Amino acid sequence: MKVLVLGSRGMVGSSVSAILKKNNNINLFESTRDDTNLFSLTETKKLLNDFKPDIIVNSAAKVGGILANDLQRTEFILNNLKININIIESLIKFPEIKLINLGSSCIYPLGAEVPIAESSLLTGKLEPTNSPYAMAKLTAIEMGDAISKQYGHEVIDLMPTNLYGPNDNFSENESHVIPGLISRMHRAKIENKEKFKVWGTGTPLREFLFVDDLAKAIEFMILENVKPGLYNVGSNEEIAIKALVEKIKNVIDFSGEIIFDDTKPDGNPRKLLDSTKINNLGWKPSISLQKGLKITYQWFLNNKN
């Protein structure tokens, strides 16, 4: 089986590649910017023509945390649209190639019933801070549905919850919650800070998934030949931001005081995916938040320079 992983150097792509490499029945090609510019339709078509994969795992994307999403709205929608348009257009003449497309839980409406099921798609208004990114991901789903109905492609859309793990972006201004907290709190520890400030009240509930669990879900979809459709991929566990910060504090061994700045916004009070659909097929996460945080912090220490 020939599998092409797009965006193989990112957090998700590198994890997927590492998992799939262990299977001797898979002939893996790890595509990066070095071999293919996915902003180029010509280069994207050439990649598919040259490798002729049975399955494409599309983990190529411009991603970032809430601040990056809000400040780089144009880049987030344009870059992600360009990537997905070129992939879908290149696939048209290859109906035999299955596409596993990765999205994000931000595609769901702001007021969706929690836990959020796949049926909530397109039933309401998006969360304003990351709506450009969400619109790009929604468009990818719609394009996949279009080539499926018109040309017969099999397309699986996976919507993971908040991901974290090795190879994440630990930038203070462009990262997601966990890597941002890790990098800032580590610096506070090194600088012997007595206090560490966190935005909001700490009361919102969030769901997190270690990246290797997503990679194993993708492997599961491939090996079990799961039928096309939209599937949520979550941990089924919620944690308050305050409790998350305490876990990270213990992992880092930071001795300072945690201060919650309640003048800053909390965002959604609760965000949890309903992963019943994929769970019923036989996949379940295996890495606890505590274990995942330890692995992630160790990777950060080994690679922070």
Rosetta silent file (secondary structure, phi, psi, omega in degrees, C-alpha in Angstrom):
SEQUENCE: MKVLVLGSRGMVGSSVSAILKKNNNINLFESTRDDTNLFSLTETKKLLNDFKPDIIVNSAAKVGGILANDLQRTEFILNNLKININIIESLIKFPEIKLINLGSSCIYPLGAEVPIAESSLLTGKLEPTNSPYAMAKLTAIEMGDAISKQYGHEVIDLMPTNLYGPNDNFSENESHVIPGLISRMHRAKIENKEKFKVWGTGTPLREFLFVDDLAKAIEFMILENVKPGLYNVGSNEEIAIKALVEKIKNVIDFSGEIIFDDTKPDGNPRKLLDSTKINNLGWKPSISLQKGLKITYQWFLNNKN
SCORE:     score description
SCORE:     0.000 S_00000001
   1 L     0.000  127.155 -178.482    0.000    0.000    0.000 S_00000001
   2 E   -98.583  119.787 -177.831    1.447    3.359   -1.067 S_00000001
   3 E  -119.606  128.718  178.088    0.728    6.179    1.372 S_00000001
   4 E  -107.682  120.419  177.502    1.643    9.811    0.766 S_00000001
   5 E  -103.504  116.142  176.913    1.863   12.063    3.844 S_00000001
   6 E   -91.042  139.511 -176.564    1.661   15.764    3.032 S_00000001
   7 L    72.227   42.698 -170.552    3.157   18.158    5.583 S_00000001
   8 L   -75.618   -5.663  178.110    5.304   15.392    7.039 S_00000001
   9 L   -95.860  -11.685 -179.780    7.542   17.722    9.060 S_00000001
  10 L   -74.547  178.810 -178.708    4.743   19.240   11.126 S_00000001
  11 H   -59.059  -49.679 -178.523    3.523   17.971   14.460 S_00000001
  12 H   -71.802  -48.867 -176.926    0.803   15.773   12.961 S_00000001
  13 H   -59.322  -41.387 -179.784    2.663   14.751    9.814 S_00000001
  14 H   -68.193  -35.989  177.964    5.814   13.683   11.641 S_00000001
  15 H   -69.390  -43.811  177.957    3.790   11.620   14.106 S_00000001
  16 H   -60.169  -44.660 -179.872    1.759    9.962   11.335 S_00000001
  17 H   -61.846  -43.220 -179.614    4.943    9.152    9.417 S_00000001
  18 H   -62.721  -39.744  179.556    6.604    7.656   12.492 S_00000001
  19 H   -68.548  -46.746 -175.731    3.571    5.422   13.178 S_00000001
  20 H   -70.146  -27.126  178.782    3.132    4.278    9.566 S_00000001
  21 H   -61.614  -25.459 -177.833    6.855    3.521    9.144 S_00000001
  22 L   -74.754  -12.515 -179.025    6.451    0.670   11.599 S_00000001
  23 L   -96.555  114.270 -176.876    4.113   -1.151    9.201 S_00000001
  24 L   -69.086  -13.606 -179.613    6.071   -3.211    6.671 S_00000001
  25 L   -89.347    1.798 -179.416    3.029   -3.386    4.383 S_00000001
  26 L  -112.585  126.639  173.185    3.067    0.378    3.812 S_00000001
  27 E   -95.846  106.739 -169.308    5.277    2.094    1.252 S_00000001
  28 E  -101.661  135.295  169.993    5.523    5.585    2.713 S_00000001
  29 E  -120.385  118.931 -178.681    6.467    8.844    1.030 S_00000001
  30 E   -96.335  100.056 -177.223    6.975   11.764    3.409 S_00000001
  31 L   -83.846  138.865  177.575    6.418   14.903    1.378 S_00000001
  32 L  -133.788  179.735  176.803    7.861   18.228    2.540 S_00000001
  33 L   -63.985  -22.039 -179.589    8.374   21.701    1.089 S_00000001
  34 L   -66.154  -33.897 -178.339   11.741   20.464   -0.175 S_00000001
  35 L  -100.427  -26.571 -175.732   10.142   18.177   -2.765 S_00000001
  36 L  -148.539  128.714  172.031    6.808   19.900   -3.425 S_00000001
  37 L   -92.421  105.682 -175.943    5.411   23.396   -3.072 S_00000001
  38 L   -70.925   -7.479  172.026    1.726   22.741   -2.369 S_00000001
  39 L   -77.800   -9.787 -179.736    0.948   26.364   -3.301 S_00000001
  40 L  -104.808  119.521  177.255    1.801   25.289   -6.861 S_00000001
  41 H   -63.282  -39.188 -179.726   -0.827   23.291   -8.754 S_00000001
  42 H   -60.843  -46.779 -178.831    1.836   22.113  -11.212 S_00000001
  43 H   -69.311  -36.010  178.930    4.092   20.743   -8.475 S_00000001
  44 H   -65.212  -43.764  177.448    1.169   19.157   -6.610 S_00000001
  45 H   -62.615  -40.581 -179.755    0.011   17.375   -9.765 S_00000001
  46 H   -62.574  -39.895  179.552    3.564   16.194  -10.452 S_00000001
  47 H   -60.027  -46.411 -179.575    3.844   14.703   -6.958 S_00000001
  48 H   -67.396  -39.089  178.300    0.697   12.629   -7.446 S_00000001
  49 H   -65.304  -38.778 -176.754    1.739   11.583  -10.956 S_00000001
  50 H   -74.345  -44.182 -174.339    5.217   10.542   -9.812 S_00000001
  51 H   -90.633  -31.465 -178.895    4.291    8.633   -6.629 S_00000001
  52 L    48.052   64.846 -177.225    0.774    7.458   -7.565 S_00000001
  53 L   -73.440  157.244  169.412   -0.324    6.796   -3.963 S_00000001
  54 L   -82.177  -33.885 -177.402   -3.215    4.604   -2.890 S_00000001
  55 E  -137.677  138.238  171.540   -3.891    6.949    0.041 S_00000001
  56 E  -111.671  130.230  170.667   -3.057   10.586    0.768 S_00000001
  57 E  -106.183  110.900 -176.787   -2.917   11.832    4.341 S_00000001
  58 E   -94.628   97.177  175.565   -3.228   15.608    4.157 S_00000001
  59 L  -111.250   14.298  178.746   -1.670   17.122    7.271 S_00000001
  60 L   -81.664  126.756 -178.890   -0.303   20.170    5.432 S_00000001
  61 L  -169.715  157.907  166.828   -1.686   23.406    6.836 S_00000001
  62 L   -93.240  119.233 -176.398   -0.898   26.788    8.290 S_00000001
  63 L  -128.128  161.157  178.123   -1.838   26.454   11.949 S_00000001
  64 L  -177.696  175.467 -179.619   -1.562   28.538   15.096 S_00000001
  65 L   -80.581 -172.844 -174.194   -3.178   29.548   18.348 S_00000001
  66 H   -61.880  -37.528 -179.203   -5.999   31.999   18.960 S_00000001
  67 H   -68.627  -46.270  178.625   -3.748   35.090   18.753 S_00000001
  68 H   -61.542  -42.492  179.409   -2.125   34.027   15.471 S_00000001
  69 H   -60.335  -37.761 -176.152   -5.526   33.125   14.012 S_00000001
  70 H   -78.369  -36.412 -175.681   -6.909   36.528   14.912 S_00000001
  71 H   -86.830  -24.321 -178.176   -3.924   38.620   13.776 S_00000001
  72 L  -116.336   47.900 -173.726   -3.119   36.698   10.566 S_00000001
  73 H   -59.480  -42.806 -178.687   -6.655   36.181    9.324 S_00000001
  74 H   -65.238  -45.932 -179.123   -5.801   36.717    5.645 S_00000001
  75 H   -63.820  -39.227 -177.300   -2.820   34.354    5.681 S_00000001
  76 H   -65.912  -40.585 -179.290   -4.758   31.629    7.483 S_00000001
  77 H   -78.771  -41.873 -177.444   -7.612   31.541    5.002 S_00000001
  78 H   -67.583  -48.386 -177.289   -5.571   32.086    1.828 S_00000001
  79 H   -62.173  -43.974 -178.744   -2.744   29.659    2.608 S_00000001
  80 H   -71.403  -34.415  175.384   -5.040   26.854    3.705 S_00000001
  81 H   -65.341  -44.395 -179.359   -7.382   27.372    0.766 S_00000001
  82 H   -58.741  -46.842 -179.411   -4.485   27.289   -1.712 S_00000001
  83 H   -58.826  -50.244 -174.350   -3.153   24.027   -0.299 S_00000001
  84 H   -72.866  -34.272  176.292   -6.513   22.266   -0.325 S_00000001
  85 H   -63.077  -44.550 -179.118   -7.625   23.579   -3.718 S_00000001
  86 H   -65.827  -38.637  178.361   -4.426   22.293   -5.338 S_00000001
  87 H   -65.413  -48.686 -177.884   -4.727   18.888   -3.671 S_00000001
  88 H   -64.108  -44.322 -179.728   -8.377   18.439   -4.639 S_00000001
  89 H   -64.257  -37.975  178.736   -7.859   19.647   -8.214 S_00000001
  90 H   -66.561  -26.932 -177.522   -4.842   17.347   -8.609 S_00000001
  91 H   -79.976  -16.701 -171.311   -6.936   14.409   -7.399 S_00000001
  92 L   -51.430  -44.470 -176.216   -9.713   14.792   -9.974 S_00000001
  93 L   -86.705    7.729  178.170   -8.159   12.436  -12.512 S_00000001
  94 L  -123.463   67.836 -178.344   -7.222    9.895   -9.823 S_00000001
  95 L   -64.854  -15.067  179.858  -10.555    8.580   -8.458 S_00000001
  96 L   -80.413  -11.502 -179.577   -8.749    5.484   -7.175 S_00000001
  97 L   -86.784  126.105  176.128   -6.768    7.539   -4.617 S_00000001
  98 E   -87.325  139.594  179.066   -8.350    7.765   -1.167 S_00000001
  99 E  -112.615  126.543  169.349   -7.927   11.061    0.702 S_00000001
 100 E  -107.227  109.194 -173.685   -7.701   11.364    4.481 S_00000001
 101 E  -104.944  133.686 -178.239   -8.130   15.060    5.166 S_00000001
 102 E  -102.773  128.097  178.164   -7.386   16.636    8.542 S_00000001
 103 L  -114.628 -139.873 -176.860   -9.485   19.491    9.826 S_00000001
 104 L  -158.358  152.036  179.125  -10.101   21.027   13.224 S_00000001
 105 H   -66.227  -12.971  179.726  -12.827   21.184   15.844 S_00000001
 106 H   -71.261   -5.710  177.475  -13.088   24.938   15.145 S_00000001
 107 H   -70.225  -17.044 -175.235  -15.231   24.082   12.096 S_00000001
 108 L   -85.413  151.403 -177.516  -18.192   23.640   14.428 S_00000001
 109 L   -60.853  152.744 -179.327  -20.528   26.516   15.341 S_00000001
 110 L   -57.651  -39.573 -176.126  -19.880   28.646   18.396 S_00000001
 111 L  -101.552   22.961 -177.541  -23.151   27.640   20.042 S_00000001
 112 L   -64.114  145.569  178.250  -23.142   23.948   19.106 S_00000001
 113 L   -63.600  135.166 -178.014  -24.576   21.525   21.661 S_00000001
 114 L  -103.612  135.531   -1.181  -21.841   19.928   23.800 S_00000001
 115 L   -67.674  147.524 -171.884  -20.502   17.307   23.307 S_00000001
 116 E   -84.202  117.069  179.114  -20.289   18.395   19.676 S_00000001
 117 L   -92.355  162.518  179.060  -21.388   15.736   17.199 S_00000001
 118 H   -58.637  -27.542 -179.318  -20.590   15.599   13.490 S_00000001
 119 H   -68.423  -10.338  178.574  -24.214   16.514   12.792 S_00000001
 120 H   -78.097   -7.217 -177.981  -23.517   20.034   14.139 S_00000001
 121 L   -55.980  130.083  175.414  -21.612   20.885   10.969 S_00000001
 122 L    60.469   30.992  179.442  -22.856   24.097    9.296 S_00000001
 123 L  -104.839    3.866 -179.322  -25.678   24.618   11.790 S_00000001
 124 L  -173.364 -173.510 -176.033  -24.582   28.006   13.131 S_00000001
 125 L   -76.610  144.139 -179.720  -22.138   30.895   13.335 S_00000001
 126 L   -80.983  159.929  174.429  -18.405   30.250   13.741 S_00000001
 127 L   -66.201  125.213 -168.817  -16.226   31.468   16.604 S_00000001
 128 H   -62.091  -34.782 -172.648  -15.066   34.912   15.346 S_00000001
 129 H   -67.331  -30.747 -179.505  -11.362   34.776   16.277 S_00000001
 130 H  -122.949   25.988 -178.559  -10.533   31.799   14.066 S_00000001
 131 H   -63.335  -33.504  176.962  -13.341   31.888   11.503 S_00000001
 132 H   -61.611  -44.812  177.604  -10.980   32.386    8.495 S_00000001
 133 H   -62.826  -44.157 -179.777   -9.101   29.171    9.346 S_00000001
 134 H   -62.241  -40.040  179.528  -12.391   27.385   10.029 S_00000001
 135 H   -64.266  -37.846  177.725  -13.817   28.546    6.690 S_00000001
 136 H   -63.801  -41.791  179.997  -10.778   27.163    4.857 S_00000001
 137 H   -69.853  -37.382  176.132  -11.223   23.799    6.585 S_00000001
 138 H   -64.214  -38.806  178.479  -14.969   23.791    5.884 S_00000001
 139 H   -64.755  -37.483  177.320  -14.236   24.498    2.234 S_00000001
 140 H   -62.093  -40.097  177.642  -11.853   21.526    2.131 S_00000001
 141 H   -63.971  -44.123 -178.932  -14.666   19.306    3.442 S_00000001
 142 H   -65.677  -40.111  178.313  -17.073   20.663    0.832 S_00000001
 143 H   -65.356  -39.630  177.125  -14.538   20.190   -1.983 S_00000001
 144 H   -62.880  -40.056  177.910  -13.918   16.624   -0.846 S_00000001
 145 H   -65.428  -36.379 -178.984  -17.649   15.983   -0.855 S_00000001
 146 H   -65.537  -48.952 -179.008  -17.878   17.459   -4.362 S_00000001
 147 H   -70.576  -26.901  176.173  -15.213   15.214   -5.937 S_00000001
 148 H   -64.079  -47.085 -177.548  -16.650   12.250   -4.063 S_00000001
 149 H   -74.678  -34.548 -175.032  -20.104   12.773   -5.561 S_00000001
 150 H   -88.766  -37.315 -173.837  -18.942   13.845   -9.013 S_00000001
 151 H  -117.289   -5.943  174.784  -15.877   11.677   -9.616 S_00000001
 152 L    89.315   14.551  178.665  -16.220    8.815   -7.132 S_00000001
 153 L   -69.988  151.329  170.808  -13.340    9.566   -4.744 S_00000001
 154 L   -98.421  121.376 -177.474  -13.307    8.193   -1.216 S_00000001
 155 E  -127.301  126.203  174.040  -12.695   11.019    1.258 S_00000001
 156 E  -110.283  125.157  177.174  -12.382   10.717    5.024 S_00000001
 157 E  -107.092  116.406  178.516  -12.469   13.980    6.997 S_00000001
 158 E  -103.328  127.842  179.848  -10.995   13.730   10.496 S_00000001
 159 E  -113.336   93.502 -179.437  -11.744   16.529   12.954 S_00000001
 160 E   -78.222  154.564  172.106   -9.368   16.290   15.913 S_00000001
 161 L   -76.066 -167.411 -178.866   -9.814   18.154   19.169 S_00000001
 162 E   -60.723  119.740 -176.848   -7.014   20.365   20.565 S_00000001
 163 E   -98.659  154.839  174.025   -3.742   18.592   19.755 S_00000001
 164 E  -155.019  163.423  177.161   -0.387   18.771   21.499 S_00000001
 165 L   147.481 -173.102  177.206    2.887   16.858   21.494 S_00000001
 166 L   -56.437  149.641 -179.854    6.436   16.737   20.058 S_00000001
 167 L    69.547   14.186  174.894    7.171   18.962   17.063 S_00000001
 168 L   -73.898  170.752  175.849    4.491   21.426   18.141 S_00000001
 169 L   -92.319  113.677 -176.125    4.977   25.182   17.771 S_00000001
 170 L   -99.298   17.606  176.144    6.184   26.507   21.133 S_00000001
 171 L   -62.459  142.110 -178.005    6.218   30.157   20.091 S_00000001
 172 L   -70.181  -28.302 -174.659    4.737   32.433   22.751 S_00000001
 173 L  -102.225  -18.006 -174.264    2.623   34.410   20.264 S_00000001
 174 L  -120.137    3.756 -174.055    1.598   31.809   17.668 S_00000001
 175 L   -90.435  168.597  172.803    1.213   28.599   19.666 S_00000001
 176 L   -83.096 -176.746 -170.410   -1.801   26.727   20.998 S_00000001
 177 H   -58.145  -57.686 -172.817   -2.652   26.473   24.706 S_00000001
 178 H   -65.559  -51.443  179.337   -0.374   23.663   25.912 S_00000001
 179 H   -63.592  -33.307  177.614    2.858   24.506   24.036 S_00000001
 180 H   -64.613  -44.671  177.736    2.365   28.190   24.841 S_00000001
 181 H   -63.883  -41.922 -178.995    2.001   27.467   28.562 S_00000001
 182 H   -62.006  -49.073 -176.740    4.981   25.102   28.525 S_00000001
 183 H   -66.521  -40.767 -178.998    7.353   27.539   26.839 S_00000001
 184 H   -70.347  -41.346 -177.974    6.285   30.534   28.968 S_00000001
 185 H   -72.289  -33.095  175.695    6.311   28.630   32.253 S_00000001
 186 H   -62.696  -43.400  178.770    9.675   27.043   31.503 S_00000001
 187 H   -64.074  -39.499  177.755   11.117   30.504   30.931 S_00000001
 188 H   -61.315  -38.261  178.508    9.515   31.712   34.177 S_00000001
 189 H   -65.668  -46.882 -178.840   11.190   28.816   35.995 S_00000001
 190 H   -61.745  -36.344 -177.723   14.610   29.554   34.463 S_00000001
 191 L   -89.054    6.438  178.399   14.243   33.241   35.359 S_00000001
 192 L    55.753   40.374  178.252   13.110   32.371   38.928 S_00000001
 193 L   -69.641  142.145  179.967    9.852   34.275   38.535 S_00000001
 194 L   -87.228  -20.051 -177.922    7.641   34.312   41.626 S_00000001
 195 E  -135.683  150.237  178.536    4.403   34.650   39.655 S_00000001
 196 E  -133.282  121.725 -174.574    3.047   33.297   36.381 S_00000001
 197 E   -96.915  136.512  177.667    0.074   34.986   34.721 S_00000001
 198 E  -124.370  135.678  178.075   -2.580   33.118   32.723 S_00000001
 199 E   -64.430  140.811  172.581   -5.320   34.759   30.676 S_00000001
 200 L    86.235 -173.298 -176.353   -8.892   34.360   31.917 S_00000001
 201 L   -87.291  -17.022 -177.236  -10.445   32.835   35.010 S_00000001
 202 L    86.459    0.860 -175.931   -9.185   29.300   34.450 S_00000001
 203 L   -87.554  -24.035 -179.097  -12.716   27.905   34.583 S_00000001
 204 L   -57.143  146.010  178.549  -13.357   27.000   30.903 S_00000001
 205 E   -99.824  135.330  179.952  -13.322   23.277   30.131 S_00000001
 206 E  -134.646  160.777  178.977  -11.240   21.986   27.245 S_00000001
 207 L  -118.055  137.077 -179.183  -10.401   18.643   25.635 S_00000001
 208 E  -130.904  147.309 -179.898   -6.878   17.688   24.546 S_00000001
 209 E  -132.672  127.914  176.585   -5.471   14.810   22.484 S_00000001
 210 E   -66.991  138.293 -170.483   -1.847   13.697   22.296 S_00000001
 211 H   -59.934  -33.166  179.599   -0.726   13.803   18.670 S_00000001
 212 H   -65.698  -27.730  175.940    0.315   10.121   18.541 S_00000001
 213 H   -67.614  -38.164  175.048   -3.258    9.144   19.358 S_00000001
 214 H   -64.447  -43.060  179.568   -4.427   11.033   16.271 S_00000001
 215 H   -59.628  -39.236  178.570   -1.706    9.321   14.225 S_00000001
 216 H   -70.748  -29.388  174.516   -2.926    5.939   15.458 S_00000001
 217 H   -66.477  -39.430  177.304   -6.483    6.930   14.533 S_00000001
 218 H   -65.224  -44.197  176.505   -5.266    7.646   11.005 S_00000001
 219 H   -59.507  -41.008  178.316   -3.468    4.285   10.891 S_00000001
 220 H   -60.112  -45.446  179.759   -6.690    2.665   12.120 S_00000001
 221 H   -60.337  -37.906 -179.160   -8.679    4.315    9.325 S_00000001
 222 H   -71.146  -51.717 -173.630   -6.187    3.026    6.751 S_00000001
 223 H   -70.245  -32.695 -178.737   -5.823   -0.543    7.999 S_00000001
 224 L   -90.010   -0.536  179.042   -9.530   -1.043    8.721 S_00000001
 225 L    50.310   50.743 -177.783  -10.540    0.501    5.383 S_00000001
 226 L   -64.645  142.556 -176.708  -13.105    2.679    7.140 S_00000001
 227 L   -69.164  153.550 -179.091  -15.833    4.061    4.917 S_00000001
 228 L   -58.528  155.079  178.129  -15.733    7.728    3.843 S_00000001
 229 E   151.460 -176.439  179.463  -17.297   10.386    6.027 S_00000001
 230 E  -100.790  129.153 -177.133  -16.716   12.954    8.751 S_00000001
 231 E  -134.212  125.879  170.560  -15.286   11.675   12.034 S_00000001
 232 E   -75.808  145.543  177.800  -14.487   13.522   15.257 S_00000001
 233 E  -132.212  102.871 -178.695  -11.300   12.418   17.019 S_00000001
 234 L  -134.097  178.331 -179.103  -11.108   13.352   20.691 S_00000001
 235 L   -92.379  -13.127 -176.494   -9.979   12.080   24.078 S_00000001
 236 L    65.915   16.745 -179.943  -13.500   12.136   25.589 S_00000001
 237 L  -127.149  135.282  177.260  -12.020   13.890   28.653 S_00000001
 238 L  -107.242  150.242  174.856  -12.463   17.481   29.770 S_00000001
 239 E  -144.756  139.380  175.568  -10.198   19.492   32.014 S_00000001
 240 E   -70.569  146.526  179.887  -10.512   23.038   33.367 S_00000001
 241 H   -56.856  -37.650  178.662   -7.751   25.389   32.225 S_00000001
 242 H   -60.327  -43.977  179.108   -6.869   25.954   35.888 S_00000001
 243 H   -68.351  -35.726  176.752   -6.325   22.210   36.419 S_00000001
 244 H   -62.291  -45.100  179.645   -4.349   22.005   33.166 S_00000001
 245 H   -60.412  -40.524  178.614   -2.043   24.800   34.322 S_00000001
 246 H   -64.052  -39.172  177.094   -1.466   22.963   37.615 S_00000001
 247 H   -62.383  -45.035  179.480   -0.554   19.774   35.733 S_00000001
 248 H   -65.528  -39.029  177.174    1.931   21.662   33.594 S_00000001
 249 H   -58.242  -42.311  179.712    3.312   23.387   36.689 S_00000001
 250 H   -68.991  -39.673  179.488    3.984   19.996   38.272 S_00000001
 251 H   -64.713  -42.442 -178.757    5.578   18.579   35.123 S_00000001
 252 H   -78.386  -21.792 -175.681    7.877   21.589   34.758 S_00000001
 253 L    66.044   47.977  176.743    8.472   21.789   38.527 S_00000001
 254 L   -89.647  130.523 -173.755    7.727   25.506   38.638 S_00000001
 255 L  -100.646   -0.843 -177.286    7.478   26.808   42.207 S_00000001
 256 L   -77.465  176.227 -179.777    5.921   30.221   41.551 S_00000001
 257 E   -89.755  138.201  177.561    2.343   31.358   42.094 S_00000001
 258 E   -90.487  125.377  179.451   -0.219   31.047   39.299 S_00000001
 259 E  -115.248  125.277  177.361   -2.225   34.250   38.723 S_00000001
 260 E   -98.362  123.610 -177.554   -5.366   34.201   36.587 S_00000001
 261 E   -91.062   94.384 -175.235   -6.093   37.495   34.845 S_00000001
 262 L   -77.541    3.718  172.492   -9.892   37.654   34.819 S_00000001
 263 L   -82.611  -12.886  178.924   -9.825   40.903   32.839 S_00000001
 264 L   -95.350  152.884 -174.743   -8.906   38.792   29.800 S_00000001
 265 L   -69.803  148.615  177.014  -11.522   36.747   27.886 S_00000001
 266 L   -89.214  -27.553 -172.289  -12.202   33.093   28.640 S_00000001
 267 L    79.270 -156.761  179.668  -13.649   32.148   25.260 S_00000001
 268 L   -56.659  134.129  177.919  -16.062   29.226   25.096 S_00000001
 269 L   -67.895  -26.074 -177.549  -16.988   27.972   28.578 S_00000001
 270 E  -153.961  136.079  178.637  -16.913   24.386   27.325 S_00000001
 271 L  -146.192  106.943 -177.572  -15.655   22.627   24.197 S_00000001
 272 L  -140.182  130.852  177.804  -15.832   18.837   23.919 S_00000001
 273 E   -84.666  148.865  170.871  -16.192   16.656   20.837 S_00000001
 274 L   -93.192  105.510 -176.904  -18.515   13.696   20.613 S_00000001
 275 L  -100.677   22.072 -178.190  -16.201   10.931   19.332 S_00000001
 276 H   -56.202  -40.031 -174.877  -18.796    8.167   19.595 S_00000001
 277 H   -59.592  -49.393 -179.716  -18.739    7.522   15.855 S_00000001
 278 H   -76.297  -32.619  177.264  -15.034    6.605   15.656 S_00000001
 279 H   -61.971  -39.062  179.992  -15.072    4.940   19.094 S_00000001
 280 L   -67.233  -20.098  176.636  -17.815    2.591   17.916 S_00000001
 281 L   -79.929  -19.343  177.519  -15.572    1.490   15.052 S_00000001
 282 L   124.540   -4.793  178.356  -12.955    0.336   17.536 S_00000001
 283 L   -93.470  138.663  172.944  -10.504    3.238   17.949 S_00000001
 284 L  -145.420  149.174  178.075   -9.863    4.801   21.346 S_00000001
 285 L   -67.563  153.869 -176.261   -7.057    7.052   22.662 S_00000001
 286 L  -126.690   -8.246 -174.572   -4.356    5.403   24.754 S_00000001
 287 L  -110.338  118.473 -178.869   -2.122    8.206   26.069 S_00000001
 288 L   -68.652  159.803  178.112   -3.232   10.069   29.205 S_00000001
 289 H   -60.893  -42.097 -179.981   -2.868   13.830   29.514 S_00000001
 290 H   -59.642  -47.242  179.599   -0.337   13.406   32.321 S_00000001
 291 H   -66.203  -42.625 -179.316    1.860   11.098   30.246 S_00000001
 292 H   -62.567  -39.529  178.468    1.469   13.230   27.137 S_00000001
 293 H   -64.881  -39.400  178.465    2.509   16.393   28.971 S_00000001
 294 H   -63.768  -44.585  179.075    5.665   14.688   30.295 S_00000001
 295 H   -63.312  -42.566 -177.572    6.626   13.471   26.813 S_00000001
 296 H   -66.436  -42.415 -179.729    5.938   16.898   25.324 S_00000001
 297 H   -67.627  -37.975  178.238    7.959   18.783   27.931 S_00000001
 298 H   -64.328  -40.675  176.896   10.895   16.406   27.552 S_00000001
 299 H   -62.568  -41.535  178.975   10.818   16.932   23.792 S_00000001
 300 H   -59.915  -44.881  179.223   10.736   20.695   24.379 S_00000001
 301 H   -61.963  -37.815 -177.441   13.789   20.488   26.640 S_00000001
 302 H   -77.066  -18.066 -171.319   15.682   18.436   24.075 S_00000001
 303 H  -128.202    6.170 -171.826   14.798   20.684   21.149 S_00000001
 304 L   -66.779  -18.899  179.266   14.212   24.200   22.506 S_00000001
 305 L   -93.540    0.000    0.000   17.425   25.559   20.986 S_00000001
